[in-house]
């Protein structure tokens, strides 16, 4: 479908998984879910962060890091997008960085012909100690940060890319909207603790303040590293309404979206034009 021939209402999907340390099994799970989404006339599917691999140790993923444009994970994604006839946003996969002991977390976009249309490298790395919890996270010990926001033009609308911890930095989403985004993707692996406290309110806030759709696929359950992720994948409309949500378990969150709705709302409720500080 040409970019100019945008359909009025399209089905979109957010995939929820509990990825482990068997890459081929994870990809097989993704393919099965995409087959189900295609059978339900889905035109855009978004995968969660770390969909392809979650190791026992944080740096295990470096062994699976690929060069942008080549590698078995990217070949799978290109083939799956073409075979299932849908645009595919691959939540995050590991890409090689300058330092051999680091990798990027990258969200890649493939069109329905399997052509790679964009690659966003996660800007904000999750380096935190959770209050009152014996949990410590240091993504910077195994990952390198990206630096460039990215909006990709699809035949569904302009999509602004982000990954997980990016969600806490609203200035990123303002930049994406200023660059034309009407759909924001937030693939994530939120911890159970931070998810219970902040996941819903942050996602709805990003939708409301930017008058944009938010598609947020998530990891769920307990992973080989012993950490537990929150789940609650969802799709939210530009007025902040949750259109569909899956609290737990693997599955597909499916909802129709109208790509023209953000533009209409931004004209009728022009809060973005009323900004005084930029």
N, C-alpha and C positions, 0 to 999 in steps of 0.2 A: 504494500500500500504506500503510495507516495505521501510525503509529509503534508502536502497541501490538502489531501483528502481525509481530513480528520472526521471520525465518526462522532456523533453527538453524545451517546452514552455507551460506555464500554465496561466490560467486566474486568476487574483487577483482582489480584490475589497476593496475599502475604503468607509465606510458608513458615510453619512453626516446626522446629526439630529439636532433638536432643543428640547433637553430633558427638561422635566419639573418635577414637584413634585409628579407626579402619577407614581409610580414605575411600576405597572402592565401595564399601558398604554405605557410606554417607552419600556418595554420588548416585548410587542405586536408589536410595530413599528419595533423593531430589527428583530423579527421573520419574519415579512412580507418581510422586505428587504432581509433577508438571503434566503428566499424562491425564491425571484426574482433572486438573485445572483446564486443560485444553478441551476435554470432553464437556466442560461446563462453559465453553465459549469464552474463555479468558484470553484477553489480548495483551495483558501486562502482568508479569509475575515477579515478585521480589523475594529473594532468599535472605535468610538471617546472617548475621555476622558469624564468621568461622564455620560456615555451613559444611565445608569440605573436610575440616580436621580440627579436633580438639585433643591435644596430647596430654600425657601425664604431667609433663613439665612445660612451662610457657615457651621455652626455646625449642621444643620438639618441632614446632611448625616450620622452623627455618630449613629443615631438611626437605620440605615440600615447596619451598619458595621457587617461583618461576620468573623468568624474564618476561616482561610485558610483550605479548604477541605470540608467545609460544609456550607449550607445556601441556601435560595431560588434563589439568583442571580446565584450562581455557579451551582446549579442544573439545572437551565434554560440553562445556557451556555453549559454544558455538553450534555444535551439532544438535544439542537439545533445543535451542531456540528455533533453529530451522525445522527440525523434525516435528516439533509441537506447534509451529506457526505462531509464535508469540514473541513480544519483546521481553527480554529477560534482564533483570538487574541483580547481579550476583553480589549479595550482601557484603562479604569481604573474603578475600583469598590472599595468601601470602605472596608478595612479590619481592624479588631480590633488591636489596639496598646496597649502597656503596660499601658499607662495612659488612664483612661476611658473617658477623655474629648478630646482625639485625635484619629485619625484613619490614616491608611496608604492609599495612592492612589496606587492601584495595577493593573498591566497589567498581565492578565493570558492567558496562551496558552493551548488550547485543541486540540487534534488531531481529525481526522475524525471518530474515534470510541468513541469520547466523553471523552477520558482519559486526565486528566490534566498533561501537560508536563513541565510546568514552571510557576513561579510567580515572577515578578519584582516589587519592591516597589520604587516608584518615589523618586529619590535622591534629586533633586533640587526643593525647595519650592518657590513659587511666592510671595515674600514679596517686593513690590515695590510701589512707588508713581509715577504716570504717569506725566511727565513734562507738565506744562501748562494745566492740566486737573484736575477736581475735582474727581479723581478716586484713591482709595487707596486699595491695596490688601495685605492681611496678611494670607497666607495659613498656616503658622506655628501656628496660633491661634487655628486651628482645626485639623491640620494634623501633623504627625510625619514623618521625612525623612527616606528613606531607605538608604542603604550603599553599596549594592553589585550590580555591573553591571551584566547583564545576556544575554547570547546567547543560543538560543534553536535550537537544530538540528531537522529540519522537513523534510518531504519527498520532499519538494520543494527547500530546501537549508537552510543554517544556518541563523537564524533571530536574529538580535540584537534589544533589546527592549529599549524604552525610552518613556517618557510622557511629552508633552507640553513644560514647561519651561526648561527641559533638553536640548532642541534644541539649547539654547544659549551657551552651554558648549562643544566645539568641542573635548576636551580631552576625554569625555565620549565615543564619537563615534570612536575615535582612538583605545580605549581599546576594543570596541566591534569588530572592524575590525581585530585587532591583535588576537582576540579570534576566528576569522574565519567567521564573519558575512559577507554575501553577500547581505542581505536585511536588511534595517533599518526601524523600524516602529516608527511613531511619532504621536500617537493619541493626540488630542489637543482640548482645548477650548480657543484659542487665543482671546483676546479682539479685538473689531473692530478697535481700535486705533493702537495697536501694530501689529495687523495682516496686516493692510494696509501699515504700514511702513516697516515691516521686514519679514513677513511670507514667501513670495516667495523667497527672496534672501537667507534667512537662509536655507531653505529646499534644494534649488538647490546647495548651497555651500556644505552642508553635503553630497549630492550625488556626486558632482564633486571631492571633496578633498579625499573622501574615495573610489571612483569608485565602488559605491554600489547603488542598487535600494533603493528608499525611498517611503514608503507608508504612507500617512499622512491623516487620516480621521479626520474631525473636527466638532465641534459644530457650529451651525449657528443660527442667529436670536436673538430675545429678550426672556429672561428666567424669571422665577418667581421672581428672586432677582433683576430684573430691568436691569441687565447687558446685553450687546449685544455682541455676538461673531461673528467672521469674516467669517466663512465658508471657501470656496475655498479649499475643500478637493482635494487632487491630488495624482497621482502616477508619479514618476520621474525616469528616467533610469540612469545608472551609468555615462553617459556623460553629465548629467544635463538637458536633454530634458524632458519637461512635456508631458507625454504620454496621460494623461486624467485629467480633472479638472471640478469641479462643483462650480461655484461662489456662488450661493445662493440656498436656499430651501433644503428640505429633498431629498435625493436621493442616488444612488449608482454610484461611480466612478469605472469603470471597465477597466482594461488594461492587455494584455498578457505580461508576462515577461519570459526572458530566463535566468534561474539560472546559466548557464555557462558563460554568458556574462561578469560579473565582473572579473572572473578568466582570461578570454582572454584579457580584457583590462589591467588588472594589469600586465600581461606578456608583452604586446605590448607597454604599456605606464607606465613604472615601477616607478611612482612617490613615491609610498609608500616605495619602497626599497631605495629611495634616501634621506630619512630623516636623518638628522645629529643630531637632538636633540630629545631624547626620555625620 
